[in-house]
Amino acid sequence: MGEEIKIEEGSGNVFTDLGFGEEEAKEELLKAELGAEIFRILKHRRLTQTKAARIMGVKQPEISRLKHGKFSYYSVERLMRFLERLNCEVSIHINWPEDKGATRVIAV
C-alpha cells in the first residue's frame, strides 16, 4: 500500500490551526459563525442578494462578499447589526471563568 496518512487532531478552532494568534483566532471564528448564521437566515427566508442587501442596508456586492466568506472586511459589531436588521435578537452571554455557574446575558 502507499504512504501512511498522518492524522492530527484539530484544536476546535480552524483559525488557531491555521496559525492565527489566540485572540485573532477567536475573533475570526466568531465572525465566521455570525456570517454563517446570516446566510442560514437568508436561505431560510429565500431572499435574493438584492433583497437581502436592501434589508441589511448595504449594496448587493456586500452580500456577495459575505457569501464568499470574506468576513475580515467586517467587524463583529457590524455582523451583529446585520442580524438585527434581519429581525434577530442578538445577545451576549458572559461566563465568569472563576465561577463556572455564573452566566450573565446582555441583550444588544
C-alpha positions as CSV (number, residue, x, y, z in Angstrom):
1,M,0.0,0.0,0.0
2,G,1.1,3.6,-0.2
3,E,2.3,6.0,2.5
4,E,0.5,6.1,5.8
5,I,-1.6,9.1,6.3
6,K,-0.8,11.2,9.4
7,I,-3.9,12.3,11.2
8,E,-3.7,15.3,13.6
9,E,-6.5,16.3,15.9
10,G,-7.6,19.9,15.5
11,S,-7.9,22.4,18.3
12,G,-11.6,23.1,17.7
13,N,-10.8,26.5,16.1
14,V,-9.7,26.3,12.5
15,F,-8.1,29.7,12.7
16,T,-5.9,28.6,15.6
17,D,-4.9,25.5,13.5
18,L,-4.0,27.9,10.6
19,G,-1.6,29.8,12.8
20,F,-3.6,32.8,13.9
21,G,-2.8,34.3,17.3
22,E,-5.2,33.2,20.1
23,E,-7.3,36.5,20.2
24,E,-7.4,36.9,16.4
25,A,-8.4,33.2,16.0
26,K,-11.3,33.7,18.5
27,E,-12.5,36.8,16.7
28,E,-12.3,35.3,13.2
29,L,-14.2,32.2,14.4
30,L,-16.9,34.4,15.9
31,K,-17.2,36.4,12.6
32,A,-17.4,33.1,10.7
33,E,-20.2,31.8,13.0
34,L,-22.1,35.1,12.7
35,G,-21.7,35.1,8.9
36,A,-22.9,31.5,8.6
37,E,-25.9,32.4,10.7
38,I,-26.7,35.4,8.4
39,F,-26.7,33.0,5.4
40,R,-28.8,30.4,7.1
41,I,-31.4,33.1,7.6
42,L,-31.2,34.4,4.1
43,K,-31.5,30.9,2.7
44,H,-34.4,30.0,5.0
45,R,-36.2,33.2,4.0
46,R,-35.3,32.6,0.3
47,L,-34.1,36.2,0.0
48,T,-32.2,37.2,-3.1
49,Q,-28.9,39.1,-2.6
50,T,-30.6,42.3,-3.8
51,K,-33.5,42.0,-1.3
52,A,-31.1,41.0,1.5
53,A,-28.9,44.0,0.7
54,R,-32.0,46.3,1.0
55,I,-33.0,44.8,4.3
56,M,-29.5,44.9,5.7
57,G,-28.8,48.4,4.5
58,V,-25.9,47.6,2.2
59,K,-25.3,47.2,-1.6
60,Q,-25.6,43.8,-3.2
61,P,-21.8,43.3,-3.7
62,E,-21.5,43.3,0.1
63,I,-23.9,40.4,0.3
64,S,-21.8,38.6,-2.3
65,R,-18.6,39.3,-0.3
66,L,-20.3,37.9,2.9
67,K,-21.5,34.8,0.9
68,H,-17.9,34.1,-0.1
69,G,-16.7,34.1,3.5
70,K,-14.8,37.4,3.4
71,F,-15.5,38.2,7.0
72,S,-12.3,40.0,7.6
73,Y,-13.9,43.1,5.9
74,Y,-16.4,43.3,8.8
75,S,-16.3,43.9,12.5
76,V,-18.2,41.6,14.9
77,E,-20.4,44.6,15.7
78,R,-21.4,45.1,12.1
79,L,-22.2,41.5,11.6
80,M,-24.4,41.7,14.7
81,R,-26.2,44.7,13.2
82,F,-26.9,42.7,10.1
83,L,-28.5,40.1,12.2
84,E,-30.6,42.7,14.0
85,R,-31.7,44.1,10.6
86,L,-32.9,40.6,9.8
87,N,-35.1,40.8,12.9
88,C,-32.9,38.6,15.1
89,E,-32.5,39.2,18.7
90,V,-28.7,39.2,19.4
91,S,-27.4,38.7,22.9
92,I,-24.1,38.3,24.5
93,H,-23.5,35.7,27.2
94,I,-20.7,36.3,29.7
95,N,-19.4,33.3,31.6
96,W,-17.1,34.0,34.5
97,P,-14.2,31.6,34.4
98,E,-13.7,31.6,38.2
99,D,-17.3,30.9,38.9
100,K,-18.5,28.2,36.4
101,G,-22.1,28.6,37.4
102,A,-22.3,32.4,36.8
103,T,-23.7,33.5,33.5
104,R,-24.9,36.9,32.5
105,V,-26.8,37.7,29.4
106,I,-26.6,41.2,27.9
107,A,-29.1,42.0,25.2
108,V,-27.7,44.0,22.3
